């Protein structure tokens, strides 16, 4: 019976991406992934996410879809002012002349200081999220003693290979931004010595409305919100039995886990 179910599942699992018809990959025996960089299905979502990360005003998901359709596949295509030109955008049918176009163009053209970590995250490399982007930004800026423990070795090796396409792509975008007069900066990590560093997963409700509210409640007691690494002292969750990625990571690192309520109770905070 089980064999029959497995056979039926194999038959109904799609082998081709419905958006671009390229072959799908199965990740961790669970997730289907289209690896075609210019797939209109996954590509538009990545571009929209990139615009959100850089907080480019006026460039939301709907506009990301329009831009992708006319050849703006990656965030660097939009940051390139030779390509992201008002006249060209009008000719391509993305915009009509007017204030809307002026505002969107200004949000891109007036970028002066760009955080390298955010830029790397916005480039949407496979398996490279916010925390790893921060580590990579330090490495690319000249710090070769960056601690990459806790991250997948193959991903890190791929990203720091000076002869690899990912490394060259980052360096190329940095030079592109510098040539247009933008500063690419690397933010220094906060000093957390003596503080209780913590990360959060799940919702703090009903104890607090948002995670920001919760952080403000405990900050004065020496708590510092950071990303989850092997050095983070505490992971705060709404459910000790949850199976989120952060919970799995905390278990791997041996990080202490408490609920929002337990933390508030320990500090005698109502």
C-alpha positions in Angstrom: 0.0 0.0 0.0 2.8 2.4 1.0 4.7 1.6 -2.2 1.6 2.3 -4.2 1.1 5.7 -2.5 4.8 6.6 -3.2 4.4 5.6 -6.8 1.3 7.8 -7.2 3.1 10.7 -5.6 6.0 10.4 -8.0 3.6 10.5 -10.9 1.9 13.7 -9.7 5.0 15.7 -8.7 5.8 18.1 -11.5 9.1 17.7 -13.3 9.0 21.1 -15.1 8.5 24.6 -13.8 5.0 25.8 -14.9 6.4 29.3 -15.4 9.4 28.6 -17.6 9.2 24.9 -18.4 12.8 24.3 -17.1 13.5 21.2 -15.1 12.7 21.4 -11.3 15.2 20.3 -8.6 14.1 18.5 -5.4 15.7 20.0 -2.4 16.1 18.0 0.9 13.6 15.4 -0.5 10.9 18.0 0.2 11.0 21.2 -1.8 10.7 21.8 -5.5 13.0 24.5 -6.9 13.4 26.1 -10.3 17.1 27.1 -10.8 16.6 29.1 -13.9 17.8 32.6 -12.9 15.4 34.3 -15.4 12.3 32.3 -14.5 9.3 34.7 -14.5 7.8 32.7 -11.6 10.6 32.8 -9.0 12.5 35.6 -10.6 9.8 38.2 -10.1 9.5 37.3 -6.4 13.2 37.6 -5.9 13.3 41.0 -7.6 10.4 42.2 -5.5 12.2 40.9 -2.4 15.4 42.7 -3.5 13.5 46.0 -3.9 12.0 45.6 -0.4 15.4 44.9 1.2 16.9 48.1 -0.3 13.7 50.0 0.6 13.4 51.6 -2.8 10.3 53.8 -2.6 7.6 53.2 -5.1 9.0 49.9 -6.4 6.6 47.2 -5.1 5.8 43.7 -6.3 3.5 44.8 -9.2 6.2 47.1 -10.6 8.8 44.3 -10.1 6.7 42.1 -12.3 6.6 44.7 -15.0 10.3 45.4 -14.9 11.1 41.7 -15.0 9.0 41.3 -18.1 11.0 43.9 -20.0 14.4 42.6 -19.0 15.3 43.9 -15.5 16.0 40.5 -14.1 18.3 41.4 -11.2 18.7 44.2 -8.7 21.9 45.4 -10.4 19.9 46.0 -13.6 17.8 48.5 -11.7 20.8 50.1 -9.9 22.4 50.7 -13.3 21.3 54.2 -14.3 22.4 53.7 -17.9 19.8 50.9 -18.1 17.2 52.3 -15.6 16.7 55.5 -17.5 13.4 57.4 -17.6 13.2 57.6 -21.4 14.0 53.9 -21.7 11.4 53.0 -19.1 8.8 55.0 -21.0 9.8 53.4 -24.4 9.5 49.9 -22.8 6.0 50.8 -21.6 6.7 50.4 -17.9 5.8 54.0 -17.2 4.1 57.0 -18.6 5.7 60.4 -18.2 4.8 62.0 -14.9 5.3 62.3 -11.2 5.1 58.5 -10.6 8.1 57.9 -12.9 10.0 60.9 -11.5 9.6 59.6 -7.9 10.6 56.0 -8.7 13.7 57.1 -10.7 14.7 59.5 -7.9 14.5 56.7 -5.3 17.1 54.8 -7.3 19.2 57.6 -8.6 19.7 59.4 -5.3 21.0 56.3 -3.4 24.2 57.6 -1.8 25.0 55.1 0.9 24.3 51.4 0.5 25.0 48.8 3.1 27.0 46.1 1.5 25.2 43.4 3.6 21.8 44.6 2.3 23.2 44.7 -1.2 24.4 41.1 -1.0 21.1 40.0 0.5 19.2 41.9 -2.2 21.2 40.1 -4.9 19.2 37.0 -3.8 22.0 34.3 -4.0 20.8 30.8 -3.4 21.0 29.9 0.4 22.4 33.4 1.3 20.1 35.2 3.8 20.5 38.2 6.1 22.9 36.8 8.6 25.3 35.3 6.0 25.1 38.5 4.0 26.5 40.4 7.0 29.4 38.0 7.4 30.2 38.1 3.7 30.1 41.9 3.7 32.8 41.9 6.4 34.8 39.4 4.3 34.6 41.3 1.1 35.7 44.5 2.9 39.0 42.9 3.8 38.4 41.0 7.1 39.6 37.5 6.3 39.0 36.3 9.9 35.2 36.3 9.6 33.6 33.4 11.5 31.5 31.4 9.1 30.7 28.6 11.5 27.1 27.5 11.4 26.7 28.1 7.7 26.8 25.5 5.0 30.4 25.1 3.9 29.6 24.7 0.2 27.6 27.9 0.2 30.4 29.9 1.9 33.1 28.4 -0.3 31.0 29.3 -3.4 30.5 32.9 -2.2 34.2 33.6 -1.2 35.8 32.0 -4.3 37.5 35.0 -6.0 37.3 33.1 -9.3 33.7 32.2 -8.9 30.7 33.9 -10.6 29.1 35.0 -7.3 32.2 36.8 -5.9 32.8 38.4 -9.3 29.2 39.5 -9.5 29.3 41.2 -6.1 32.6 43.0 -6.9 31.1 44.1 -10.3 28.0 45.6 -8.7 30.2 47.4 -6.1 32.3 49.0 -8.8 29.1 49.8 -10.8 27.7 51.7 -7.7 31.0 53.5 -7.0 31.2 54.7 -10.6 27.8 56.4 -10.3 28.8 58.1 -7.1 27.3 55.8 -4.5 29.1 54.8 -1.3 29.1 51.1 -0.4 29.5 50.8 3.3 30.0 48.0 5.9 28.2 48.4 9.2 30.1 47.5 12.3 28.6 44.9 14.5 27.3 46.1 17.9 29.5 45.4 20.9 27.6 42.8 22.8 30.1 41.9 25.5 28.3 41.5 28.9 24.9 41.6 27.2 22.3 38.8 26.9 22.2 38.4 23.1 19.0 36.9 21.8 16.9 36.2 18.7 13.2 35.7 18.4 10.9 33.2 16.5 7.2 33.0 16.4 4.8 35.7 17.8 5.1 37.4 21.2 1.3 37.8 21.3 -0.7 38.0 23.6 2.1 39.2 25.9 3.3 42.0 23.6 1.8 43.3 20.3 5.0 43.0 18.2 8.6 41.8 18.5 9.7 45.4 18.7 7.4 46.0 21.6 8.8 42.9 23.3 12.4 44.0 22.7 11.7 47.5 24.2 10.3 45.8 27.3 13.5 43.8 28.0 16.3 45.9 26.5 16.9 47.9 29.8 17.6 44.6 31.5 20.7 44.0 29.4 19.2 42.2 26.5 20.5 42.8 23.0 18.6 41.6 19.9 21.0 40.0 17.3 20.9 37.4 14.6 21.1 33.7 15.7 24.7 32.5 15.7 26.6 30.0 17.8 27.5 32.9 20.2 23.8 34.0 20.7 22.9 33.3 24.3 19.1 32.9 24.0 16.4 32.1 21.5 12.9 33.3 22.5 9.9 31.5 21.1 6.1 31.3 21.4 6.2 27.5 21.4 9.0 25.3 22.9 7.8 22.4 20.6 7.9 24.4 17.4 10.1 23.1 14.5 11.1 26.4 12.8 14.5 26.8 11.2 15.7 29.0 14.1 14.6 26.3 16.6 16.6 23.7 14.7 19.6 26.1 14.5 19.4 26.8 18.3 19.4 23.0 18.9 22.4 22.6 16.7 24.3 25.5 18.5 23.2 24.4 22.0 21.5 27.8 22.4 19.2 28.2 25.4 15.5 28.5 24.5 12.7 30.2 26.5 9.2 31.4 25.7 8.3 35.1 25.6 6.2 34.5 28.8 9.1 32.8 30.6 11.5 35.7 29.9 8.9 38.3 31.0 8.2 36.3 34.2 11.9 36.0 35.0 12.2 39.7 34.8 9.0 40.3 36.8 7.5 42.3 33.9 3.8 42.3 33.5 
